[in-house]
Amino acid sequence: MSQDILINWSPQETRVAVVEQGAVQEVHMERTLERGLVGNIYLGKVSRVLPGMQSAFIDIGLDRAAFLHVADLMPNIAARHATPRTAAGVGKPGEGKGEGEGGSNIKVLAPDPVQPIERQIFEGQALMVQVLKDPLGTKGARLTAQISIAGRLLVFLPQDDHIGVSQKIPHAQRESLRTRVGRLAAEGGGGFILRTNAEDATDEELSDDIAYLRKTWQKIRDGAARKPPASVLHQDLSLMQRVLRDLVSADTASIQVDSREQYDLLREYASEFMPDTEGKLEHYSGERPIFDLFNIDEDIARALSRRVDLKSGGYLVIDQTEALTTVDVNTGGYVGARNFDDTVFRTNLEAAQAIARQLRLRNLGGIIIVDFIDMNRDEHREAVLAEFRKQLGRDRVKTMIGGFSQLGLVEMTRKRTRESLAHVLCEPCGACTGKGIVKTARSVCYDILREILREARAFNPLEFRVIASSAVIELFLDEESQHLAGLSDFIGKPISLQAEGSMTQEQYDIVLL
């Protein structure tokens, strides 16, 4: 199915939308201030070696020196750094690393160094390092000299010769995958770790990723040879670059970028690393904002709502919790079919298509429970399940789906790849602290009355003053005025009221004067 990729760039944020048949299917976002340093590779300069802590401080050009522990050095690293201009990882590969899930910030374990850190590195030495943890507060970044470069399917370990497989890939497939990568990567050196999404990859896809990673490593080595210490050698890919690497396929008709400057940069990157995608790049110069072409901002706004209306009149209710996501299908006002069974069947068919799209658009992962409307006929259930599987098959993220349970629920899982759209754009409500509900103003009034009575028994002030939200104070002045006056008479103290606009409905203070 043909798809278009739209890229909306601004200095503060990059947004990407994947559009199929005029409808947005996926949204990806990256904010400039939230991009970390993890995965970046630098040519650092050893500024201080601390034998007592078996660590060193490395100048990588940031405000604070970064921290490198001896455990994060490659074995026999000193032998590979005869001169201050030599960078780590250019010489003989290390050995003995383990397997694990790939990522640009992966730490590959190596044997403990035989020599202490002061015999491996020295002050003023140039050293190729990679950021493991971002700077935090007064602490500098945490570094490693064990370089790893993440691709779409593989993680490249240029200092190693080991081939590992993600433990999330079924055990029965690991050996065959290891053999395939070993055959494809036989020439050129270096080790690889197969990421989880490489489970169903073809040889062509794996070969393309291997070629991309080795080309990236060669560019890093070239930079290390000519750049001065405290220079950036490699930055983790931006969202636009990851679009070319991860999202573009044979079905992609165009990649439209609304910034001329970013279009030129992306074209330069594509011509060097992914020439097959260069011809699909287009610069969008229209007067309308690029996302307005397909009403993408409206779809994003609707994707933050619990309710999703269907064209037939039915609707979905989607609730995302800590443990799982639930989707409830309702007929709503749909009465278009000849009988109730047909109404239910047609609503469920439309819902199956809408749910699959919403999972991609909202990027919902983990356990998902779908409550279709109960169907009496087996052929209807099978048809709805077949349509649901068909729509989920278009998802680039791995999904697993079961049949209808005894309770009529469909259980499925979708691999978590990144934060959901709601987690990226939203934060817990300050009024309800994420509960989704608040106490009624009347309930808060009664809480206040009980608290005043409790305080009156423990203290003897001249007056009680209630500071609360406008809704609570208005209720005290109107419907609850008799109860407030009765309590004042009972405790023998005046009670004054003060509205505070900054308070939420559940917040209040009782001041003893």
C-alpha positions in Angstrom: 0.0 0.0 0.0 1.5 3.3 -1.0 2.5 5.7 1.7 3.8 9.3 2.0 6.0 10.6 4.8 5.6 14.2 5.8 8.3 16.0 7.9 7.4 19.2 9.7 10.5 20.9 11.0 11.0 23.8 13.4 13.9 24.8 15.6 12.3 23.4 18.7 10.6 20.3 17.3 10.6 17.8 14.5 7.3 16.0 13.7 6.9 13.1 11.2 3.6 11.7 9.9 3.2 8.5 7.9 0.1 8.8 5.7 -1.6 5.9 3.8 -4.6 6.5 1.6 -5.1 10.0 2.9 -5.2 8.9 6.6 -2.4 9.4 9.1 -1.2 6.1 10.5 1.9 7.0 12.6 3.2 10.1 14.3 6.8 10.5 15.5 8.1 13.5 17.4 11.5 14.7 18.6 12.1 17.9 20.6 15.4 19.7 20.4 15.8 20.3 24.2 15.0 16.7 25.0 17.7 15.1 22.8 20.3 13.6 25.1 23.9 12.7 24.5 23.6 9.0 25.1 25.1 7.1 22.1 27.2 10.1 21.0 30.9 9.2 20.2 33.7 11.7 21.0 37.4 12.0 20.7 38.1 12.8 24.3 41.2 13.9 26.1 42.2 12.4 29.4 42.3 15.4 31.8 42.9 13.5 35.0 43.5 9.9 36.1 42.4 8.8 39.6 44.2 5.6 40.7 42.3 5.5 44.0 38.9 5.4 42.3 40.2 3.4 39.3 38.6 6.0 37.0 39.5 9.0 34.9 38.0 12.4 33.9 37.7 12.9 30.2 37.3 16.2 28.4 34.8 15.8 25.6 34.0 19.5 25.0 31.1 19.8 27.5 30.9 22.2 30.5 31.9 19.4 32.9 34.5 16.7 32.4 33.0 13.2 31.8 33.6 10.1 33.9 35.2 6.9 32.8 35.6 3.8 35.0 38.3 1.2 34.5 35.5 -1.4 33.9 34.4 0.6 30.8 37.9 0.4 29.2 38.7 -2.2 26.6 41.2 -4.9 27.7 44.8 -4.1 26.8 43.7 -0.6 25.8 47.2 0.8 26.5 48.7 -1.3 23.8 46.4 0.3 21.3 47.3 3.9 22.3 51.0 4.3 21.7 50.6 8.0 20.8 48.2 10.7 22.1 46.6 11.0 18.7 45.5 7.4 18.5 41.9 6.6 19.3 40.4 3.6 21.0 39.0 0.9 18.8 41.2 1.4 15.8 43.5 -1.5 16.7 43.0 -5.2 17.5 39.4 -6.2 18.5 38.7 -7.2 22.1 37.1 -10.5 23.0 34.7 -12.1 25.3 31.6 -9.9 25.1 28.2 -11.2 25.9 24.8 -11.1 24.2 22.0 -8.7 24.8 19.4 -6.4 23.4 20.9 -3.9 21.0 20.8 -0.2 21.3 23.0 2.8 20.7 23.8 3.0 24.4 24.4 -0.7 24.9 27.2 -1.7 27.3 28.9 -4.8 26.2 30.7 -6.6 29.1 34.3 -7.4 28.7 36.7 -9.2 31.0 38.1 -7.1 33.9 41.3 -5.4 32.8 44.5 -7.0 34.2 46.2 -3.7 34.6 45.1 -0.8 36.8 43.8 2.3 35.0 46.9 4.3 35.6 48.9 1.8 33.5 46.4 1.8 30.7 45.8 5.5 30.0 47.6 8.7 30.8 46.8 12.4 31.1 46.7 14.2 27.8 46.0 11.0 25.9 43.3 11.1 23.1 40.7 8.5 23.6 37.6 7.5 21.6 34.7 7.3 24.0 30.9 6.9 23.9 28.3 8.4 26.3 26.5 5.9 28.5 24.6 8.3 30.7 23.7 12.0 30.2 25.1 14.6 32.6 22.8 15.0 35.6 23.0 18.0 38.0 26.6 18.5 39.0 27.7 15.1 37.7 29.3 14.8 34.3 28.4 12.3 31.6 29.3 8.6 32.1 31.5 7.2 29.4 32.7 3.9 27.9 35.5 3.1 25.6 33.6 0.0 24.4 32.0 1.5 21.2 28.7 0.3 19.8 26.7 1.7 16.9 23.0 0.9 16.5 21.4 0.2 13.2 17.8 -0.7 12.4 18.3 -4.5 12.8 21.8 -4.8 14.2 24.2 -3.3 16.7 27.8 -3.1 15.5 30.7 -3.7 17.9 33.7 -2.6 16.0 36.2 -3.7 18.7 34.8 -7.2 18.9 34.4 -10.2 16.7 31.4 -11.8 18.5 27.9 -12.3 17.1 25.2 -12.2 19.7 21.4 -12.4 19.5 18.8 -10.6 21.5 17.4 -12.8 24.3 13.9 -11.7 23.3 14.2 -13.7 20.1 13.0 -17.3 20.5 15.8 -19.7 21.4 15.0 -22.0 18.4 15.8 -19.1 15.9 19.0 -17.8 17.5 21.5 -20.2 16.0 20.2 -19.8 12.5 20.2 -16.0 12.8 23.7 -16.1 14.2 24.9 -18.3 11.3 23.2 -16.0 8.7 24.8 -12.8 10.1 28.2 -14.6 10.5 28.0 -15.5 6.8 26.9 -12.0 5.7 29.5 -10.2 7.8 32.4 -12.6 7.2 34.5 -9.9 5.5 35.3 -6.6 7.2 35.7 -7.6 10.8 33.8 -6.4 13.9 31.0 -8.1 15.9 27.3 -7.7 15.7 24.2 -8.2 18.0 20.9 -8.9 16.3 18.1 -6.7 17.7 14.7 -8.1 18.4 13.2 -6.6 15.2 15.8 -8.6 13.2 13.8 -11.8 13.9 12.0 -11.8 10.5 14.6 -9.8 8.5 15.7 -10.9 5.0 19.4 -11.4 4.0 19.1 -8.3 1.9 17.9 -6.2 4.9 20.6 -7.5 7.1 23.3 -6.9 4.4 22.1 -3.3 4.0 22.3 -2.7 7.8 25.8 -4.3 7.9 27.0 -2.0 5.1 25.5 1.1 6.7 27.0 0.3 10.1 30.5 -0.3 8.7 30.4 2.8 6.6 29.4 4.8 9.7 32.3 3.3 11.6 34.7 4.2 8.9 33.5 7.8 8.9 34.0 7.8 12.7 37.6 6.5 12.3 38.4 9.1 9.6 37.1 11.8 12.0 39.3 10.5 14.8 42.4 10.7 12.6 41.9 14.4 11.6 39.9 16.1 14.4 41.4 17.6 17.6 40.6 16.1 21.0 37.2 17.1 22.6 35.5 16.8 19.2 32.2 15.0 18.3 32.8 12.1 16.0 29.3 10.7 15.8 25.9 11.8 17.0 23.0 9.5 17.5 20.7 9.9 14.5 18.1 12.6 14.4 14.5 11.7 13.9 14.7 12.7 10.2 17.7 10.4 9.7 15.9 7.6 11.5 13.0 8.1 9.1 15.2 7.2 6.2 16.7 4.2 8.1 13.6 2.8 9.7 10.4 4.0 8.0 11.2 4.2 4.3 10.2 1.1 2.3 9.4 0.0 -1.2 5.8 1.3 -0.6 7.0 4.8 0.2 6.0 7.1 -2.6 7.5 10.4 -1.3 9.3 12.0 1.7 8.3 15.6 1.9 10.3 18.0 4.0 9.0 21.6 4.7 12.4 23.1 5.5 14.8 23.8 2.6 17.8 23.6 4.9 16.8 20.3 6.5 15.9 18.9 3.0 19.4 19.7 1.8 21.0 18.1 4.9 18.8 15.0 4.6 19.5 14.7 0.9 23.3 14.8 1.6 22.9 12.1 4.3 20.8 10.0 2.0 23.2 10.2 -0.9 26.1 9.0 1.3 24.4 6.3 3.4 21.1 5.4 1.7 21.1 6.3 -2.0 18.0 4.3 -2.7 15.9 6.8 -0.7 17.4 10.0 -2.2 15.0 10.0 -5.2 12.0 10.0 -2.9 12.9 13.1 -1.1 10.9 16.3 -2.0 11.0 19.8 -0.7 7.5 21.0 0.2 7.2 24.7 -0.5 3.4 25.2 -0.3 1.8 28.1 1.6 -0.3 25.8 3.8 1.5 24.1 6.7 2.4 20.6 5.5 0.4 18.9 8.3 -2.7 20.7 7.2 -2.7 18.8 3.9 -4.2 15.8 5.7 -5.6 17.4 8.9 -2.8 15.7 10.9 -3.0 18.1 13.9 -6.7 17.3 14.2 -6.0 13.6 14.2 -3.3 14.1 16.8 -5.8 16.0 19.0 -8.4 13.2 18.6 -5.8 10.6 19.4 -5.5 12.1 22.9 -9.2 11.5 23.6 -10.7 8.4 25.2 -13.5 8.3 22.6 -13.0 7.6 18.9 -16.1 8.0 16.8 -16.7 5.6 13.9 -18.2 6.7 10.6 -21.2 4.4 11.1 -22.2 6.0 14.4 -20.5 3.6 16.7 -17.5 4.5 18.8 -14.5 3.1 20.7 -13.4 3.9 24.2 -9.7 3.5 24.7 -8.2 3.5 28.2 -4.4 3.3 28.8 -3.3 2.1 32.3 0.0 1.1 33.8 -0.6 -2.6 33.2 -2.5 -2.7 29.9 -4.7 -0.9 27.4 -8.4 -1.6 27.1 -10.5 -0.9 24.0 -14.3 -1.1 24.3 -16.5 -1.2 21.1 -20.0 0.3 21.2 -22.8 0.6 18.6 -23.7 4.1 19.6 -26.4 5.4 17.2 -25.7 3.0 14.4 -29.0 1.3 13.3 -28.2 1.0 9.6 -28.3 -2.7 9.2 -31.5 -4.8 8.7 -31.3 -6.6 12.0 -29.3 -6.4 15.2 -26.8 -9.1 14.4 -25.9 -7.3 11.2 -25.6 -4.0 13.0 -23.2 -5.6 15.6 -21.2 -7.4 12.8 -20.7 -4.2 10.7 -19.8 -2.1 13.7 -17.2 -4.7 14.8 -15.7 -4.9 11.3 -15.3 -1.1 11.2 -13.9 -1.2 14.8 -11.3 -3.7 13.8 -9.9 -1.4 11.2 -10.1 1.7 13.5 -8.5 -0.1 16.4 -5.5 -1.2 14.4 -5.0 2.4 13.1 -5.3 3.8 16.6 -2.7 1.5 18.0 -0.2 2.7 15.5 -1.2 6.4 15.7 -1.1 6.4 19.5 1.8 4.0 19.6 0.2 1.8 22.3 2.3 -1.2 23.4 2.2 -4.0 25.9 -0.9 -6.0 26.7 -4.1 -4.8 24.9 -7.6 -6.2 25.6 -10.3 -5.5 23.0 -14.0 -5.9 24.0 -15.9 -6.2 20.7 -19.7 -6.2 20.8 -20.9 -9.7 21.5 -21.7 -11.7 18.4 -23.9 -14.8 18.3 -22.7 -16.3 15.0 -19.3 -18.0 14.7 -18.8 -16.9 11.1 -19.1 -13.3 12.3 -16.5 -13.7 15.0 -14.1 -15.4 12.6 -14.6 -12.6 10.0 -14.0 -9.9 12.5 -10.9 -11.6 13.8 -9.6 -12.2 10.3 -10.1 -8.5 9.5 -8.4 -7.5 12.7 -5.4 -9.7 11.9 -5.2 -8.3 8.4 -5.1 -4.7 9.6 -2.5 -5.5 12.3 -0.4 -7.1 9.6 0.3 -3.6 8.2 1.9 -2.6 11.4 5.7 -2.3 11.3 5.8 -3.1 15.0 5.5 -6.8 16.0 2.0 -7.8 17.3 0.6 -11.1 18.6 -3.1 -11.8 18.8 -5.2 -14.6 20.2 -8.8 -15.6 19.4 -11.9 -14.7 21.4 -11.7 -15.8 25.0 -14.6 -17.4 26.9 -15.6 -13.9 28.0 -15.7 -12.7 24.5 -12.5 -10.6 24.8 -9.6 -10.5 22.3 -6.2 -10.5 23.9 -3.2 -9.2 22.0 0.3 -7.7 22.6 2.2 -5.0 20.7 5.9 -4.5 21.2 6.8 -1.3 23.0 9.2 0.6 20.9 8.9 4.2 22.3 6.7 6.3 24.5 3.1 6.5 23.6 1.7 9.6 22.0 -0.1 10.6 25.2 3.1 10.2 27.3 5.0 12.4 24.9 2.5 15.2 24.7 0.8 15.1 28.0 1.5 15.0 31.8 -0.7 13.9 34.7 -3.5 16.3 35.6 -2.5 18.7 38.4 -6.0 18.8 39.7 -6.7 15.0 39.9 -3.0 13.9 40.0 -3.7 11.4 37.2 -6.8 9.7 38.7 -9.1 11.2 36.1 -11.7 12.2 38.7 -11.9 14.8 41.6 -14.1 15.0 44.7 -17.2 17.0 44.2 -17.3 20.5 45.8 -19.9 19.2 48.3 -17.6 16.3 49.4 -14.8 18.8 50.0 -17.1 21.0 52.0 -17.9 18.1 54.3 -14.2 17.3 54.6 -13.6 20.9 55.7 -16.4 20.8 58.3 -15.0 17.6 59.8 -11.5 19.1 59.9 -12.7 22.3 61.6 -14.4 20.2 64.3 -11.3 18.1 64.8 -9.1 21.2 65.1 -11.6 22.9 67.5 -11.2 20.0 69.9 -7.4 20.3 69.9 -6.9 24.0 69.8 -8.5 27.2 71.0 -8.1 29.9 68.3 -10.0 33.1 68.1 -11.3 32.3 64.6 -11.1 29.7 61.8 -10.5 30.8 58.3 -11.2 28.5 55.4 -9.2 29.1 52.2 -10.5 27.0 49.3 -11.4 27.0 45.6 -14.1 29.3 44.3 -16.5 26.4 43.8 -16.2 25.2 47.4 -16.5 28.7 48.8 -19.6 29.4 46.7 -21.2 26.3 48.0 -20.5 27.3 51.6 -22.1 30.7 50.9 -25.2 29.1 49.3 -26.5 25.6 49.9 -24.1 24.7 52.7 -24.4 28.0 54.6 -26.7 26.5 57.2 -24.3 23.7 58.0 -21.4 26.1 58.3 -23.4 28.4 60.6 -24.5 25.4 62.7 -20.8 24.3 63.2 -19.8 27.8 64.1 -22.4 27.9 66.8 -21.5 24.4 68.1 -17.8 25.2 68.5 -18.4 28.8 69.6 -15.9 30.3 67.1 -16.5 32.4 64.0 -15.6 30.8 60.6 -14.6 33.1 57.8 -14.2 32.2 54.1 -11.6 33.1 51.5 -11.6 32.0 47.8 -8.3 31.2 46.2 -8.3 31.0 42.4 -5.0 29.0 42.2 -6.4 26.1 44.3 -7.8 23.0 42.7 -11.2 21.8 43.8 -9.8 19.3 46.3 -7.3 21.7 47.9 -8.0 23.7 51.0 -6.3 25.2 54.0 -7.8 25.9 57.5 -6.0 28.8 59.2 -6.2 29.2 63.0 -6.2 32.9 63.9 
